[in-house]
Amino acid sequence: MKVLFVSPIAAIALLLALPPKLNAAELPGVEMGKSGVQNFIAKLEKGNKAHVAFLGGSITQKPSGHFAMVSEWLQQEWPNVDFKFTNAGLSSTCSVSGAFRLKRDVLSKGQVDLLIVEFAVNDDQDAGYDRKTATRGLEGIIRQYFRSNPKGDVISVQFVNRSMLDKIEAGGEAISAASHKGVARHYGVPIADVGQALASEIRNGRMSWANDYGGAHPTDGGYEFASGLITHIIKKTPLAEIPSPETLPQPLDSGSYSNAVVVDPQSLEWLGGWKWESVSRSLLPLGGIRDQYTAYRALRSDESGSYLYCGFNGTMLGAFILAGPDSGSVEVSVDRGEWKRIQLFHERFSKGLNYPRFVILADDLPRGSHQAAIRVSDSKPEMSEGRAATMLFFGVNR
């Protein structure tokens, strides 16, 4: 499969393989891990086919971003290899939803020889995760990936927003980036920290945030900069004779979402007040609806006191939802325990959009079977116009 999304100007820039004015011998923000991506290189040198997948949020989803630039560069460097490229970017999604999407959106497409994954920006500005949750999300992705292909490789990329860059320039680091890099180091996975590399260039007067990088969603120049870090890792990887299988270490966090399973809402039991319909204006009367979600059906109720019942085996229960201007809260009780309220309405992003997000309904449960009761809360968030709950799918970590 050929992917030709790159302009001639961008293609010429990528032939240089590195961001301009950066030292190839010691590139800020880049860590090679145990051995770069040796298994991937061995496959390219010995074989005639390779599959590269990109997993992330809207930064990855953009067709002309680093997905296209790195793909084009690989085709130029290995013209005899028949590449397959999968773009599994999905706007607004976080590493936890990535752990639940991985099987459907990536692993189901066939053996993946290189996975390029980014979620640091969305774990920071969209989900606002703490260290534990950000770690559990990315570690869940990496462990699932290596179980599916022990002879594959991963590159962990940390893109950057303005507040994350501010923390770097003040000598600190965003929780999401630090957590993801901690996971990558634990597994010996290469790291491309775009924020650290950009901060170095700004400090040395060679780039600026506004004019050269562009924002949380980079300009073409910003994407070229990030793509150069990724291709640098591939270029600097030493050759290996044959792929060597990865032996997984013990997890950093035993609660990581490495056994993530998607649960169809139709498998739950519910009492009256719920609709199971296609995502459309008739189901979601308020707020924008992104086109990619109109292919889905959703379970929705806007009546407080509407109940769902879910029997599951695992340590965690979550839901991937659309949280629009009229979204409210749900209350959850596991094994007839105390009711816990979870707000669905996102105070930054729900006001004009049916915002896709993953919410954790219960976590750190004892391993084994559980019964959860979920009800639409009578409590209405201050800025919301209603009490609705709209569920695309549920997730269980076994």
Secondary structure as the mmCIF struct_conf table of DSSP 4:
data_model
#
loop_
_struct_conf.conf_type_id
_struct_conf.id
_struct_conf.beg_label_comp_id
_struct_conf.beg_label_asym_id
_struct_conf.beg_label_seq_id
_struct_conf.end_label_comp_id
_struct_conf.end_label_asym_id
_struct_conf.end_label_seq_id
HELX_RH_AL_P HELX_RH_AL_P1 PRO A 8 LEU A 15
TURN_TY1_P TURN_TY1_P1 LEU A 16 LEU A 16
BEND BEND1 LEU A 18 LEU A 18
TURN_TY1_P TURN_TY1_P2 PRO A 20 LYS A 21
BEND BEND2 ALA A 24 GLU A 26
TURN_TY1_P TURN_TY1_P3 PRO A 28 GLY A 29
STRN STRN1 VAL A 30 GLU A 31
TURN_TY1_P TURN_TY1_P4 GLY A 33 VAL A 37
HELX_RH_AL_P HELX_RH_AL_P2 GLN A 38 LYS A 46
BEND BEND3 ASN A 48 ASN A 48
STRN STRN2 LYS A 49 GLY A 56
BEND BEND4 GLY A 57 GLY A 57
HELX_RH_AL_P HELX_RH_AL_P3 SER A 58 GLN A 61
TURN_TY1_P TURN_TY1_P5 PRO A 63 SER A 64
BEND BEND5 GLY A 65 GLY A 65
HELX_RH_AL_P HELX_RH_AL_P4 HIS A 66 GLU A 77
TURN_TY1_P TURN_TY1_P6 PRO A 79 ASN A 80
BEND BEND6 VAL A 81 VAL A 81
STRN STRN3 ASP A 82 GLY A 89
TURN_TY1_P TURN_TY1_P7 SER A 91 SER A 92
HELX_RH_AL_P HELX_RH_AL_P5 SER A 95 ASP A 105
TURN_TY1_P TURN_TY1_P8 VAL A 106 VAL A 106
HELX_RH_3T_P HELX_RH_3T_P1 LEU A 107 LYS A 109
BEND BEND7 GLY A 110 GLY A 110
BEND BEND8 ASP A 113 ASP A 113
STRN STRN4 LEU A 114 GLU A 118
HELX_RH_AL_P HELX_RH_AL_P6 ALA A 120 VAL A 121
HELX_RH_PI_P HELX_RH_PI_P1 ASN A 122 ASP A 126
BEND BEND9 ALA A 127 ALA A 127
HELX_RH_AL_P HELX_RH_AL_P7 ARG A 131 SER A 148
TURN_TY1_P TURN_TY1_P9 PRO A 150 LYS A 151
STRN STRN5 ASP A 153 GLN A 158
HELX_RH_AL_P HELX_RH_AL_P8 ARG A 162 GLU A 169
TURN_TY1_P TURN_TY1_P10 ALA A 170 GLY A 171
HELX_RH_AL_P HELX_RH_AL_P9 ILE A 175 HIS A 186
TURN_TY1_P TURN_TY1_P11 TYR A 187 GLY A 188
STRN STRN6 ILE A 191 ASP A 193
HELX_RH_AL_P HELX_RH_AL_P10 VAL A 194 ARG A 203
TURN_TY1_P TURN_TY1_P12 ASN A 204 GLY A 205
BEND BEND10 ARG A 206 ARG A 206
HELX_RH_PI_P HELX_RH_PI_P2 TRP A 209 TYR A 213
BEND BEND11 GLY A 215 HIS A 217
HELX_RH_AL_P HELX_RH_AL_P11 ASP A 220 LYS A 236
BEND BEND12 THR A 237 THR A 237
HELX_LH_PP_P HELX_LH_PP_P1 PRO A 238 LEU A 239
BEND BEND13 GLU A 241 ILE A 242
HELX_LH_PP_P HELX_LH_PP_P2 PRO A 245 LEU A 248
BEND BEND14 LEU A 252 ASP A 253
TURN_TY1_P TURN_TY1_P13 SER A 254 GLY A 255
BEND BEND15 SER A 256 TYR A 257
TURN_TY1_P TURN_TY1_P14 SER A 258 ASN A 259
STRN STRN7 ALA A 260 VAL A 263
HELX_RH_3T_P HELX_RH_3T_P2 PRO A 265 SER A 267
BEND BEND16 LEU A 268 LEU A 268
STRN STRN8 GLU A 269 TRP A 270
BEND BEND17 GLY A 272 GLY A 273
STRN STRN9 LYS A 275 SER A 278
BEND BEND18 VAL A 279 SER A 280
TURN_TY1_P TURN_TY1_P15 ARG A 281 LEU A 283
BEND BEND19 LEU A 286 GLY A 287
STRN STRN10 GLY A 288 GLY A 288
HELX_RH_3T_P HELX_RH_3T_P3 ASP A 291 TYR A 293
TURN_TY1_P TURN_TY1_P16 THR A 294 ALA A 295
BEND BEND20 TYR A 296 TYR A 296
STRN STRN11 ARG A 297 SER A 301
BEND BEND21 GLU A 303 GLU A 303
TURN_TY1_P TURN_TY1_P17 SER A 304 GLY A 305
STRN STRN12 TYR A 307 ASN A 313
BEND BEND22 GLY A 314 THR A 315
STRN STRN13 MET A 316 ALA A 323
TURN_TY1_P TURN_TY1_P18 PRO A 325 ASP A 326
STRN STRN14 SER A 327 SER A 327
STRN STRN15 SER A 329 VAL A 334
TURN_TY1_P TURN_TY1_P19 ASP A 335 ARG A 336
STRN STRN16 LYS A 340 GLN A 343
BEND BEND23 PHE A 345 PHE A 345
TURN_TY1_P TURN_TY1_P20 GLU A 347 PHE A 349
BEND BEND24 SER A 350 GLY A 352
STRN STRN17 LEU A 353 LEU A 353
STRN STRN18 TYR A 355 ALA A 362
BEND BEND25 ASP A 364 ASP A 364
HELX_LH_PP_P HELX_LH_PP_P3 LEU A 365 PRO A 366
BEND BEND26 ARG A 367 GLY A 368
STRN STRN19 SER A 369 VAL A 376
BEND BEND27 ASP A 378 ASP A 378
TURN_TY1_P TURN_TY1_P21 GLU A 382 MET A 383
BEND BEND28 GLU A 385 GLU A 385
STRN STRN20 ALA A 388 ALA A 388
STRN STRN21 ALA A 389 ASN A 397
#
